Amino acid sequence: VTNNIDLFTEVIIPFYKLELIFDVIINSADYKSDNKSDLWSIAFDKIGKEYSYHESILIEDREKWPSLFEEHSGKACRYTNDDDFLTRLNDEHVL
């Protein structure tokens, strides 16, 4: 799930063949919403019932979303830089 402009779907996804890496890609521009909570629900619906917040991790650079994701029983890691991100993943056994 990403908050991005329509060019992400039209150019970036095909250019980098992201559809071969990710089972589901939800871009906010495609759904006319920047509410990630709503977009997460769409992603879980598309992935399938066997997945939920509990089995998921959010990696997010904005401060707002990680706490909300954790309120839904997901794991979340706020990205600020590579070193801090890798340290947190290792220290907290997030992955």
Secondary structure, 3 states (H helix, E strand, C coil): CECCCHHHHHHHHHHHCHHHCCCCCCEHHHHCCCCHHHHHHHHHHHHCCCCCHHHCEEEECCCHHHHHHHHCCCEEEECCCHHHHHHHHHHCCCC
